[in-house]
Amino acid sequence: MIRLTDISRVFHMGDQGVRALDGIDLEIDTGEYVSIMGPSGSGKSTLLNVIGLLDQPDGGRYELDGKDVTDLSEIEKARVRREKIGFVFQSFHLVPRLTAAENIELPLILEGIPPAERKSRVNEALRGFNLQDRATHRPSELSGGQRQRVAIARATILRPTALLADEPTGNLDHRIGAEVMGLLEGLHEAGTTLIVVTHDRELGARAHRHIAMRDGKIVSDERQGKFPGGNSLA
Protein backbone atom coordinates (compact mmCIF):
# COMPACT_ATOMS: atom_id res chain seq x y z
CA MET A 1 0.00 0.00 0.00
CA ILE A 2 1.04 3.58 -0.71
CA ARG A 3 0.01 6.10 1.96
CA LEU A 4 0.79 9.81 1.81
CA THR A 5 -0.12 12.04 4.74
CA ASP A 6 -0.03 15.86 4.51
CA ILE A 7 2.69 15.79 1.84
CA SER A 8 4.03 19.16 0.69
CA ARG A 9 6.66 20.13 -1.87
CA VAL A 10 7.85 23.69 -2.49
CA PHE A 11 10.11 24.77 -5.35
CA HIS A 12 11.99 28.04 -4.98
CA MET A 13 12.41 30.40 -7.93
CA GLY A 14 14.47 33.36 -6.79
CA ASP A 15 12.78 34.70 -3.67
CA GLN A 16 9.44 33.14 -4.63
CA GLY A 17 8.18 29.76 -3.43
CA VAL A 18 5.93 27.66 -5.66
CA ARG A 19 3.90 25.08 -3.71
CA ALA A 20 3.82 22.13 -6.12
CA LEU A 21 2.16 19.85 -3.55
CA ASP A 22 -0.03 21.30 -0.84
CA GLY A 23 -1.09 18.96 1.97
CA ILE A 24 -1.64 15.79 -0.09
CA ASP A 25 -3.42 12.90 1.64
CA LEU A 26 -3.62 9.78 -0.52
CA GLU A 27 -3.85 6.01 -0.20
CA ILE A 28 -3.39 3.61 -3.12
CA ASP A 29 -3.95 -0.09 -2.52
CA THR A 30 -2.01 -2.85 -4.21
CA GLY A 31 -3.66 -3.92 -7.46
CA GLU A 32 -5.26 -0.57 -8.25
CA TYR A 33 -5.16 1.13 -11.65
CA VAL A 34 -5.06 4.87 -10.98
CA SER A 35 -4.86 7.87 -13.29
CA ILE A 36 -3.65 11.23 -11.98
CA MET A 37 -4.90 14.07 -14.18
CA GLY A 38 -4.69 17.84 -14.26
CA PRO A 39 -3.37 20.77 -16.29
CA SER A 40 0.31 21.62 -16.60
CA GLY A 41 1.61 22.87 -13.28
CA SER A 42 -1.07 21.10 -11.24
CA GLY A 43 1.50 18.97 -9.38
CA LYS A 44 0.72 15.60 -10.91
CA SER A 45 4.27 14.77 -12.06
CA THR A 46 5.70 16.03 -8.77
CA LEU A 47 3.32 13.72 -6.94
CA LEU A 48 4.42 10.78 -9.10
CA ASN A 49 8.08 11.60 -8.42
CA VAL A 50 7.43 11.65 -4.67
CA ILE A 51 5.63 8.30 -4.87
CA GLY A 52 8.55 6.92 -6.88
CA LEU A 53 11.12 8.24 -4.39
CA LEU A 54 12.66 10.41 -7.08
CA ASP A 55 11.81 13.60 -5.21
CA GLN A 56 11.90 14.44 -1.51
CA PRO A 57 8.84 16.09 0.07
CA ASP A 58 9.37 19.14 2.25
CA GLY A 59 6.79 18.01 4.76
CA GLY A 60 4.47 15.14 5.61
CA ARG A 61 4.88 11.38 5.81
CA TYR A 62 5.17 8.71 3.10
CA GLU A 63 4.58 5.06 3.99
CA LEU A 64 5.20 2.26 1.50
CA ASP A 65 4.05 -1.20 2.50
CA GLY A 66 3.63 -0.02 6.07
CA LYS A 67 7.16 1.38 6.35
CA ASP A 68 8.06 5.05 6.65
CA VAL A 69 10.18 5.89 3.60
CA THR A 70 9.99 9.68 3.93
CA ASP A 71 13.56 10.29 5.02
CA LEU A 72 15.49 7.35 3.60
CA SER A 73 19.05 7.90 2.41
CA GLU A 74 19.70 7.97 -1.33
CA ILE A 75 21.16 4.46 -1.15
CA GLU A 76 18.10 3.17 0.70
CA LYS A 77 15.75 4.88 -1.77
CA ALA A 78 17.59 3.27 -4.69
CA ARG A 79 17.17 -0.13 -3.08
CA VAL A 80 13.42 0.37 -2.56
CA ARG A 81 13.02 1.55 -6.17
CA ARG A 82 14.84 -1.52 -7.48
CA GLU A 83 12.73 -3.88 -5.38
CA LYS A 84 9.30 -2.34 -5.71
CA ILE A 85 8.91 0.36 -8.37
CA GLY A 86 9.21 0.55 -12.15
CA PHE A 87 9.13 3.77 -14.18
CA VAL A 88 7.94 4.61 -17.69
CA PHE A 89 8.49 8.14 -19.00
CA GLN A 90 7.26 10.13 -21.99
CA SER A 91 10.80 10.57 -23.35
CA PHE A 92 11.78 6.89 -22.91
CA HIS A 93 15.18 7.61 -21.20
CA LEU A 94 16.96 4.82 -23.06
CA VAL A 95 20.77 4.74 -23.19
CA PRO A 96 21.58 5.75 -26.80
CA ARG A 97 24.73 3.64 -27.18
CA LEU A 98 23.11 0.44 -25.93
CA THR A 99 21.01 -1.92 -28.02
CA ALA A 100 17.40 -2.72 -27.13
CA ALA A 101 18.49 -5.95 -25.41
CA GLU A 102 21.27 -4.16 -23.52
CA ASN A 103 18.90 -1.42 -22.33
CA ILE A 104 16.51 -4.08 -21.02
CA GLU A 105 19.39 -5.94 -19.37
CA LEU A 106 20.80 -2.89 -17.59
CA PRO A 107 18.73 -3.14 -14.35
CA LEU A 108 19.68 -6.82 -14.07
CA ILE A 109 23.37 -5.94 -14.30
CA LEU A 110 23.00 -3.24 -11.65
CA GLU A 111 21.18 -5.74 -9.42
CA GLY A 112 24.01 -8.28 -9.79
CA ILE A 113 21.92 -10.96 -11.52
CA PRO A 114 24.16 -13.76 -12.96
CA PRO A 115 24.76 -13.63 -16.75
CA ALA A 116 22.85 -16.84 -17.56
CA GLU A 117 19.73 -15.64 -15.75
CA ARG A 118 20.08 -12.19 -17.31
CA LYS A 119 20.11 -13.69 -20.80
CA SER A 120 17.07 -15.83 -20.08
CA ARG A 121 15.05 -12.97 -18.62
CA VAL A 122 16.00 -10.54 -21.40
CA ASN A 123 15.02 -13.08 -24.07
CA GLU A 124 11.70 -13.63 -22.29
CA ALA A 125 11.09 -9.87 -22.22
CA LEU A 126 11.99 -9.47 -25.89
CA ARG A 127 9.45 -12.16 -26.77
CA GLY A 128 6.81 -10.77 -24.43
CA PHE A 129 7.05 -7.28 -25.93
CA ASN A 130 7.47 -8.50 -29.54
CA LEU A 131 10.98 -7.08 -29.83
CA GLN A 132 12.94 -10.16 -30.90
CA ASP A 133 13.79 -8.67 -34.30
CA ARG A 134 14.90 -5.39 -32.71
CA ALA A 135 17.18 -6.85 -30.02
CA THR A 136 20.41 -5.58 -31.59
CA HIS A 137 19.06 -2.20 -32.69
CA ARG A 138 19.96 1.01 -30.85
CA PRO A 139 17.24 3.52 -29.86
CA SER A 140 17.95 5.74 -32.88
CA GLU A 141 17.06 2.77 -35.09
CA LEU A 142 13.70 2.13 -33.40
CA SER A 143 10.27 3.72 -33.87
CA GLY A 144 8.66 5.62 -31.01
CA GLY A 145 6.42 2.69 -30.18
CA GLN A 146 9.35 0.27 -30.19
CA ARG A 147 11.36 2.57 -27.92
CA GLN A 148 8.48 2.75 -25.46
CA ARG A 149 8.14 -1.04 -25.51
CA VAL A 150 11.85 -1.32 -24.70
CA ALA A 151 11.36 1.21 -21.89
CA ILE A 152 8.45 -0.78 -20.44
CA ALA A 153 10.41 -4.04 -20.72
CA ARG A 154 13.32 -2.42 -18.89
CA ALA A 155 10.98 -0.97 -16.24
CA THR A 156 9.46 -4.37 -15.50
CA ILE A 157 12.47 -6.68 -15.91
CA LEU A 158 13.00 -6.74 -12.11
CA ARG A 159 9.29 -7.55 -11.66
CA PRO A 160 8.26 -4.52 -9.58
CA THR A 161 4.95 -4.54 -7.75
CA ALA A 162 4.12 -0.94 -8.78
CA LEU A 163 4.57 0.68 -12.19
CA LEU A 164 4.56 4.49 -12.47
CA ALA A 165 3.98 5.97 -15.93
CA ASP A 166 4.39 9.70 -16.62
CA GLU A 167 2.64 10.67 -19.89
CA PRO A 168 3.61 7.26 -21.39
CA THR A 169 1.94 7.99 -24.75
CA GLY A 170 2.84 11.67 -25.00
CA ASN A 171 5.32 11.17 -27.86
CA LEU A 172 3.26 8.59 -29.72
CA ASP A 173 0.42 8.77 -32.22
CA HIS A 174 -3.03 7.59 -31.18
CA ARG A 175 -2.77 4.05 -32.57
CA ILE A 176 0.67 3.31 -31.11
CA GLY A 177 -0.34 4.99 -27.86
CA ALA A 178 -3.32 2.65 -27.56
CA GLU A 179 -1.00 -0.34 -28.10
CA VAL A 180 1.34 0.90 -25.37
CA MET A 181 -1.57 1.38 -22.96
CA GLY A 182 -2.69 -2.14 -23.77
CA LEU A 183 0.73 -3.42 -22.70
CA LEU A 184 0.60 -1.44 -19.45
CA GLU A 185 -2.94 -2.61 -18.72
CA GLY A 186 -1.90 -6.20 -19.38
CA LEU A 187 0.75 -5.83 -16.66
CA HIS A 188 -1.93 -4.42 -14.34
CA GLU A 189 -4.21 -7.37 -15.06
CA ALA A 190 -1.33 -9.65 -14.05
CA GLY A 191 -1.28 -7.98 -10.63
CA THR A 192 0.92 -4.88 -10.97
CA THR A 193 -0.27 -1.65 -9.37
CA LEU A 194 -0.46 0.87 -12.22
CA ILE A 195 -0.34 4.65 -11.68
CA VAL A 196 -0.53 6.80 -14.83
CA VAL A 197 -0.03 10.56 -14.93
CA THR A 198 -1.69 12.21 -17.94
CA HIS A 199 -3.37 15.38 -19.12
CA ASP A 200 -5.35 13.31 -21.67
CA ARG A 201 -8.91 12.79 -20.39
CA GLU A 202 -9.55 9.87 -22.74
CA LEU A 203 -6.42 8.11 -21.51
CA GLY A 204 -7.15 8.88 -17.88
CA ALA A 205 -10.70 7.54 -18.19
CA ARG A 206 -9.33 4.06 -18.89
CA ALA A 207 -8.21 3.72 -15.26
CA HIS A 208 -10.41 2.30 -12.51
CA ARG A 209 -9.73 5.28 -10.25
CA HIS A 210 -9.44 8.90 -11.35
CA ILE A 211 -7.57 11.52 -9.30
CA ALA A 212 -7.75 15.14 -10.46
CA MET A 213 -5.25 17.78 -9.30
CA ARG A 214 -5.10 21.54 -9.43
CA ASP A 215 -2.67 23.97 -7.79
CA GLY A 216 -0.92 21.22 -5.87
CA LYS A 217 -4.08 19.80 -4.35
CA ILE A 218 -6.28 16.77 -5.03
CA VAL A 219 -9.63 18.22 -6.06
CA SER A 220 -11.43 14.94 -6.82
CA ASP A 221 -10.86 11.22 -6.31
CA GLU A 222 -13.38 8.89 -7.94
CA ARG A 223 -13.49 5.13 -8.36
CA GLN A 224 -15.06 3.45 -11.37
CA GLY A 225 -16.17 -0.04 -10.44
CA LYS A 226 -14.01 -2.32 -8.32
CA PHE A 227 -10.42 -3.39 -8.67
CA PRO A 228 -9.21 -6.94 -7.91
CA GLY A 229 -7.69 -6.61 -4.48
CA GLY A 230 -4.28 -7.96 -3.66
CA ASN A 231 -1.64 -8.15 -1.00
CA SER A 232 0.47 -5.23 0.12
CA LEU A 233 3.56 -4.10 -1.75
CA ALA A 234 5.70 -6.77 -0.06
Legacy VTK file of the C-alpha trace (Angstrom):
# vtk DataFile Version 3.0
C-alpha trace
ASCII
DATASET POLYDATA
POINTS 234 float
0.000 0.000 0.000
1.036 3.585 -0.714
0.015 6.102 1.964
0.793 9.813 1.806
-0.116 12.042 4.742
-0.034 15.858 4.505
2.694 15.793 1.841
4.035 19.160 0.694
6.663 20.133 -1.871
7.852 23.689 -2.493
10.112 24.775 -5.347
11.988 28.042 -4.979
12.411 30.403 -7.929
14.468 33.358 -6.789
12.779 34.700 -3.673
9.436 33.139 -4.633
8.179 29.763 -3.430
5.927 27.655 -5.661
3.896 25.080 -3.714
3.824 22.129 -6.118
2.164 19.849 -3.551
-0.027 21.298 -0.836
-1.090 18.963 1.969
-1.644 15.791 -0.093
-3.421 12.902 1.645
-3.623 9.778 -0.523
-3.853 6.013 -0.204
-3.394 3.606 -3.121
-3.950 -0.089 -2.515
-2.006 -2.846 -4.212
-3.655 -3.922 -7.463
-5.258 -0.569 -8.248
-5.162 1.128 -11.651
-5.062 4.870 -10.982
-4.856 7.871 -13.285
-3.646 11.231 -11.984
-4.896 14.073 -14.179
-4.691 17.836 -14.258
-3.372 20.773 -16.286
0.313 21.621 -16.604
1.609 22.874 -13.275
-1.070 21.096 -11.237
1.499 18.972 -9.378
0.719 15.595 -10.911
4.267 14.773 -12.062
5.704 16.033 -8.775
3.316 13.721 -6.944
4.424 10.781 -9.099
8.079 11.599 -8.419
7.432 11.647 -4.670
5.626 8.303 -4.869
8.550 6.923 -6.881
11.122 8.242 -4.386
12.662 10.415 -7.083
11.812 13.601 -5.206
11.901 14.441 -1.510
8.838 16.087 0.070
9.372 19.139 2.251
6.788 18.010 4.763
4.466 15.139 5.607
4.880 11.380 5.809
5.169 8.709 3.105
4.580 5.058 3.987
5.197 2.261 1.505
4.048 -1.204 2.498
3.632 -0.022 6.071
7.164 1.382 6.349
8.056 5.047 6.653
10.182 5.890 3.600
9.990 9.678 3.933
13.564 10.287 5.022
15.491 7.347 3.595
19.053 7.898 2.407
19.696 7.973 -1.331
21.165 4.457 -1.151
18.096 3.169 0.697
15.755 4.882 -1.772
17.590 3.272 -4.694
17.170 -0.135 -3.078
13.422 0.368 -2.561
13.019 1.551 -6.169
14.839 -1.521 -7.482
12.735 -3.879 -5.383
9.297 -2.339 -5.714
8.906 0.364 -8.371
9.213 0.551 -12.150
9.130 3.774 -14.177
7.935 4.606 -17.690
8.490 8.143 -19.000
7.262 10.125 -21.991
10.802 10.573 -23.348
11.785 6.890 -22.911
15.176 7.612 -21.202
16.959 4.821 -23.058
20.772 4.736 -23.187
21.582 5.746 -26.800
24.732 3.640 -27.185
23.111 0.437 -25.927
21.006 -1.924 -28.023
17.400 -2.717 -27.132
18.489 -5.948 -25.414
21.273 -4.163 -23.521
18.896 -1.425 -22.333
16.510 -4.078 -21.017
19.387 -5.945 -19.368
20.802 -2.887 -17.587
18.731 -3.142 -14.354
19.677 -6.818 -14.068
23.367 -5.938 -14.299
22.997 -3.236 -11.650
21.185 -5.736 -9.424
24.007 -8.278 -9.791
21.919 -10.961 -11.525
24.163 -13.755 -12.956
24.756 -13.632 -16.747
22.849 -16.839 -17.561
19.729 -15.644 -15.746
20.077 -12.192 -17.313
20.112 -13.688 -20.800
17.070 -15.830 -20.076
15.045 -12.972 -18.624
16.000 -10.537 -21.396
15.021 -13.077 -24.073
11.705 -13.632 -22.289
11.091 -9.868 -22.216
11.994 -9.470 -25.890
9.454 -12.159 -26.772
6.813 -10.766 -24.432
7.046 -7.281 -25.934
7.466 -8.499 -29.541
10.978 -7.082 -29.833
12.945 -10.161 -30.903
13.794 -8.674 -34.301
14.902 -5.394 -32.715
17.175 -6.846 -30.022
20.413 -5.576 -31.591
19.060 -2.195 -32.692
19.959 1.006 -30.847
17.245 3.518 -29.860
17.946 5.735 -32.882
17.059 2.768 -35.093
13.703 2.134 -33.396
10.274 3.716 -33.873
8.664 5.624 -31.011
6.416 2.686 -30.180
9.350 0.269 -30.190
11.357 2.568 -27.920
8.481 2.753 -25.463
8.144 -1.043 -25.505
11.852 -1.317 -24.702
11.363 1.205 -21.892
8.453 -0.784 -20.444
10.410 -4.042 -20.721
13.316 -2.420 -18.885
10.978 -0.972 -16.236
9.460 -4.371 -15.503
12.475 -6.684 -15.908
13.001 -6.742 -12.115
9.285 -7.546 -11.656
8.256 -4.522 -9.579
4.955 -4.535 -7.750
4.125 -0.942 -8.776
4.570 0.680 -12.188
4.557 4.486 -12.471
3.983 5.971 -15.927
4.389 9.703 -16.618
2.640 10.671 -19.889
3.614 7.263 -21.389
1.942 7.990 -24.746
2.843 11.669 -24.998
5.320 11.171 -27.856
3.258 8.587 -29.715
0.423 8.773 -32.219
-3.034 7.589 -31.178
-2.767 4.046 -32.570
0.666 3.309 -31.110
-0.337 4.994 -27.861
-3.321 2.651 -27.563
-0.998 -0.337 -28.099
1.343 0.901 -25.368
-1.568 1.381 -22.965
-2.694 -2.145 -23.773
0.728 -3.419 -22.696
0.599 -1.442 -19.447
-2.937 -2.610 -18.721
-1.895 -6.204 -19.379
0.745 -5.827 -16.661
-1.931 -4.421 -14.337
-4.214 -7.372 -15.056
-1.333 -9.653 -14.051
-1.281 -7.980 -10.625
0.916 -4.880 -10.969
-0.271 -1.650 -9.367
-0.455 0.874 -12.217
-0.337 4.649 -11.684
-0.535 6.795 -14.828
-0.034 10.564 -14.935
-1.690 12.210 -17.939
-3.370 15.383 -19.118
-5.353 13.313 -21.667
-8.905 12.790 -20.388
-9.552 9.869 -22.736
-6.423 8.105 -21.512
-7.146 8.877 -17.878
-10.696 7.543 -18.191
-9.325 4.055 -18.888
-8.215 3.721 -15.260
-10.413 2.301 -12.507
-9.734 5.280 -10.246
-9.437 8.901 -11.348
-7.575 11.516 -9.305
-7.749 15.144 -10.458
-5.245 17.776 -9.297
-5.103 21.539 -9.428
-2.674 23.972 -7.793
-0.916 21.225 -5.874
-4.084 19.805 -4.350
-6.280 16.769 -5.032
-9.628 18.217 -6.056
-11.430 14.945 -6.818
-10.857 11.224 -6.311
-13.376 8.887 -7.944
-13.493 5.133 -8.365
-15.065 3.452 -11.370
-16.169 -0.040 -10.437
-14.015 -2.321 -8.324
-10.424 -3.390 -8.665
-9.214 -6.938 -7.913
-7.690 -6.607 -4.484
-4.280 -7.963 -3.660
-1.637 -8.152 -1.004
0.470 -5.231 0.119
3.560 -4.097 -1.754
5.695 -6.765 -0.064
LINES 1 235
234 0 1 2 3 4 5 6 7 8 9 10 11 12 13 14 15 16 17 18 19 20 21 22 23 24 25 26 27 28 29 30 31 32 33 34 35 36 37 38 39 40 41 42 43 44 45 46 47 48 49 50 51 52 53 54 55 56 57 58 59 60 61 62 63 64 65 66 67 68 69 70 71 72 73 74 75 76 77 78 79 80 81 82 83 84 85 86 87 88 89 90 91 92 93 94 95 96 97 98 99 100 101 102 103 104 105 106 107 108 109 110 111 112 113 114 115 116 117 118 119 120 121 122 123 124 125 126 127 128 129 130 131 132 133 134 135 136 137 138 139 140 141 142 143 144 145 146 147 148 149 150 151 152 153 154 155 156 157 158 159 160 161 162 163 164 165 166 167 168 169 170 171 172 173 174 175 176 177 178 179 180 181 182 183 184 185 186 187 188 189 190 191 192 193 194 195 196 197 198 199 200 201 202 203 204 205 206 207 208 209 210 211 212 213 214 215 216 217 218 219 220 221 222 223 224 225 226 227 228 229 230 231 232 233
